[in-house]
Amino acid sequence: MPEGPSVLQWGEVARQFTGREINRVEGNTKTVHKEELVGCRLSDVKVYGKELFLQFVQISPEGDSEQGTWIRYHFLMWGSLRANEYKGVSRQSKTGKVPVPRLVLHFAKEEFLAFYGGSMYEVDSPACDRGTDILTASFETEKAADAIQRAQPVCYTLLDQSCFSGLGNIIKNEVLYAAKVHPLQPGNLLSRQRALGVVEQALAFSATWMEHKDEHKKFKEHWKIYSKKECPLGHKTCRDWFGPDDGLQRVTTWCPTCQPLEGVTEEKVYPKQLGNARKRNRSGQKKGRQLRRSPSTVNQKATGPEKDVSGNKKSATGKRKRGMTAESDPNKKPSQKRKNSAKRPVKEPDSDDDFCIGKKVNVPPRKQSKRGKTCGSKNGLN
């Protein structure tokens, strides 16, 4: 998810086109009247937290500017903005298709501004509450400390955009480690001094990010806990997904040694969430195998294979041709035992009779059909 410093940087990119007239508009957005933006002028660009506000002013035939409209663009999880270039296929894409822009504003000289992902719709005016934006001088520290001391996990409060606008998941992890606060620490059990310390760490880390906003790769060197297997002191970290029941579950990394719970144990605070975390750790691989199976395979294993009157297993179509065995059924997938048996090392034969093309072959007994003839191939092997 884009965070406040990244949104500020994208705001500077959009401001390069202020005062320019829009010649053509395209994109797959259905919440903005694209045809009404043609002929307008991009008048102003404002940033508030993780939101970008664009003002478009209609130009009259006399050349005077008329009152226009505002478009609110929220980056959400995967939103981004590009100037004079389109986005290519992402390495994480499962389809391999080129993403379609949400909105593209074309200007003169073949220059354009492309918005990808996120949500976009028209508003009357931009957001005016600047007391919660962590990147502004008007941020209210005492008000933020009151929010930290709520009776809920501190990691929930830090991602609440109504309290800490522009604060994202990376800042959340780094702030909690710097303040030595457990992600699931109930805020009402923290002292006022500790709550103010969390707020100060959030402002300090955001300021450091802004200083290195043009050096994203180098800025990763300032990460101490996010996506790390060990903390700077060499302790092993824990990693799990935390979030409110009615909100997003965000990945959280913390050091249980450096960030202990204060005044309460994990099991007493949120046993349901921690129980689900342990359950995922125990059965993660098993769950992945079940997801890869087809529904028919899972149902067949749950209810057992269907049998006909004679006791023979039926194929997927419910019918079996005369002389067809379970091994020769084309609809039957090879069992796991057959796949694993090919990987086993071949044992050395005990005698020459057991040796056949370099492998030990167990010849199964011949089956007798109803007509008295042997079933199988011409060589007598099934």
N, C-alpha and C positions, 0 to 999 in steps of 0.2 A: 504494500500500500504506500503511495506517495505521502511523504510527510511535509510539514510546514516549510522547511528550508528548500526542498525540491520544488514546491509549489511557488515559492517566491522567485526562484530562478526561472521557472516557466512564465511567470508574470512578466519578468523583464524581457523575455523573448517576444511575448505578445505586444508589449509596448512599442516595439520597433515599428509596428504597423499602425499606430495611432495617427489619425488625420488622413489616412488613406481611404480612397473610395473602393467599394467592393464591386467588381465587375460580374462575378459569377459565383454561385453557391451550389455545392453538392454535398452528398453524404446520406447516410441511412437513418438519420434522426427523424422521428415522427412527432416530437414535442416542440419543435421550433418551426415557425413559418419561414422556410428558406427563401421562397420567392419574394417575401417582403424585405429581405435584407439586401437584395440587389439594388444598387444605386445609393445605398446608405454609406455612411462614413463611420469608421471605428473611432469613437470619440474618447473613450476612457477605459482603463483597465485597473481593477482593484483586486487585491488578494486579502482573503480573510480565512485564516486557518488552512484547511485543505480545499478551499473553494476559490474559484476564479470568476470574477464578475466582469462582463464585457458590455459596454454601452454603445449602442448603434443609434446614430442620429440621421434622420431623413433630410435630404438636401432638396430645397424647393427650387422651381425653375429660375427664380430670381437670384439664387445662390445663397439664400439665407438658410441657416440650420433650424430645423424644427425639433420639437420634443420627440425623442426617440424611445427606445426600449432597452431593458437590461436583460442579459442572458446569464443565468447562473450555471456554471459548469463545476460539478463535483467529480473529483478524480476517482473516488471509490477505491477499489482494490488494484485495478490494472490500467487506470487512465493515464494518458500521456499527451504531450503536445509537441509538434514538430513544425519547423519553419523551412519552407522550400525543399522539403524532402518527404517521401512517403516511407511508411514503416514496412520493413521486409518481414519474411517469415521468421518467427521466433524459434529459438532452439527448444523451447519447452512446448511448442505446438504439437498436438497429437494428430491434427488433420493435414499439416503441411501446406495450408492455404495462406495466401496473403491477406492480412486483416483489412476489413473495409472501414474507412474513417467514419466517425460519427458525424463530423461536420468539416467541410473544407471551404475556406474563404479565399477566393482568388482576387488578386489585385493586379495592377498594371505591371508591365515588365516580366510577366510570367512568374510572379512571386505569389506565394500562398501560405496559408496557415492551416494546418491539419490537426484535428482533435480525434483521439482514439479512446474508445471505451468510456467509462464514467457515465454520469447522468447529466442531462442538459435540458433546461426548460426556461421559459420567460418569467421574469419577476418584475415587480414595480420599482424596486430599489435594491441596492446591495445591502448586506448585513451591516448593522450599525453598532452592535455591541462589541466594542473593542477591548473590554475588560478581561476577556478570556483568551485572547490571542497571545501565545507564548512568545511571539516574535515582535511584539510591539512594546513601546515604553509605557503604555497605559495598562499593562497587565496588572491585575490586582492580586498581590501576593497573599494577603490575609484572606481574601475570599476563596482563593485556591486551597489554602491550608484548611479552611472549614470543610471543603469538599473532601479532602484527604481523610479527615476524621469521621467520615461516615461509617456506619455499621455494615461495611461490606469490604471485600478484598481490595487492597490498594491498587492492584493491577487493573481492576475494573474501572476505578475512578480515573486513573491516568488516561485511559482511552476514551473517556466520556468527552466528546467534543464540545458539549455545553459548558464544561469546566476548564478543559485544556485544549483549546482549538489549535490544531496543527501538530499536536503530539501524536506520534505513531508508535508502532510496535518496537522498532529499533530503539527509539528514545526511551520507551517504557522499560525495556530490559536493562539498558545501561544505567538509567536513573536509579532503579531499585538496587542494583549491585553497588553503585557508588554510595547510596544512602544506607547500605547494609540492612535492607528491609526485605522480608520474604514476600513473594508475589501474593500469597493468600493471607497475608497479615491483615486482620480486621483493623480498619482505620480508627475505630473508636477506642482501641486499646493502645494507640500511640499517644505519646505526650505531645503537647503543642510544639515543643522544640523539635521533636522528631518529624512532625508533619511539615513544619517550615523547612526543615532540612531536605525533605523530598522535593519540595517546590523549588528551592534554590538549586538543587542538582539538575532539575529539569531545565531551568533557565540557563544554567552554565553549559550543559551539553548542547542545547540548541544554539547557543552563541558560538560554540566551537565548530559546530556543523556549518554555520553560516560563513565562518572564516575560511573553511576548506570546501565550499560548495562547488568550486570549479575543479576540484581534485578528488573525484569520488573514490577512485581506487586507493589513493593515499589516505583518504579519510577512514577507510576500513582499519587502518593501523590503530586508530583511537578506540576501536571496539574492544572491550575487555571481557564481555560475557556473552554477547549475542552470537549464537551459532558456534560457540566454543565448547570443546570437550573438557577443558580444564580452565579454572579461573587463573588470574595472574599469580596466585600463591601456590598453584600446583594441585589444588583440590579438584576432584572430579565433580562435574556439574550434572544437573538434572534437566531434562527437557520434556515438556508436555504441553498440552493445549488447554488453556483456561479461558473462561468467559462466562458471562451471565447466561441463564437459561433461555432468555428471549433475545440474545445477541450473538455476535460472532465469537467463535472459539479461536483465539490467537495463540500461536506458538510462543512459549515462554521458556527461557533458559535462566537458571539460577544456581547458586552454590549453596547447598544446605549447611555447609560449615560457616561460611561468611555471612549468610543471610538466614539466621535462625528465627523461628517464630517466637514472639514475645507474649507470655501470659497465657498461652493456650497451645494445645498440640494439634497436629494436622488432622488426626482422626476425629477430634471433637469439633473442629471448625467446619470442615466440609467433607464429611465421610463419603457422600455420594459421588462427588467429583473425583476424589482421590481413589475411590473404589473403581470407578470407570477407567481411570488411568492405569491402575494395576491390571485390570482385566484386559486392556488393550495390549499391554506389554507381554502378558502371558500367552494370549491367543492371537497375536498379530499375524504370524505366519500361517496359522491354521485358517484364519479368516480370509487371508489373501488367496489361499488355495480354493476355498469354497466359492469365492467370487469368480475365479477363472473357470469353474465348471459351468456347464450349461444347465438350465433349469430341469431339463428332462433327466439328466444324469443324477442331479441331486434328489429329484422325486423318486427315481428308480431305486436309489440306495436307501431312501427312507422307507418306502413301502415294500421293497423286495421285488425281484423280477417276476413278471407275469408268467404263469405256466398254463399249458393246455391240459386236456383231459388225461393224456397219457403221462403227464408229469414232465414233459420236455419244455425247456424255455422257449418262449416265442421271440421272434425278431421284432424290430421297431415297427414293421408293418402289420404285425399280428399273425403273419403266415410264414410257413416254412416249406420250402420245396422238398420233394422226396429225395432222400440221400444227402440232404444238407445237414452238416453237423455244426456244433457251436463254434468249432475252430474255423470252419469254412464260411461262416455267415459273414457276408460283406458289410452288414449293418452294425456288426459288433466291433467296438473299438478294442484294441489290444489292452490287456490288463496291465496294471503297474508291475506285477511280478515278471511279466515277459520282458518289459523294458529294462528292469533292473538285472534280470538274469543274464542279459547280453554283456553287462559291464563286469560280471564276475570273472576272475581269472580262471583259465582252463586248467583243469588238473591233469597231471601226467597219467597216461593209461597204465593200468596194472598188467595188461597182457596185450598180445597182438590182436586178439579177438575184439578188444574194446577200442582199437584204433581205427578211425575212419576219417580220412581227409584231415588229419591233424587235430581232431577234436573227439572228445568222448561223447558218444551218442547213446542215449537210452531208447531202445526200440520198444514202443508200446505194444501191448498185445493186440492181435487182430480182432476186429469186431465181427460178429456173425450176423448177417442180415436175415430178414424173414424168409428170403428165397434160398437161403443156404449158401450164398456166395459171400466171399470176404469183401467188406467195405474198405475202401482206401484207394490208393494209387496203384498203378501197374506193378510197381516194385514191391508192393505189399506194405509200404510205410504210409501211415496216416499223415 
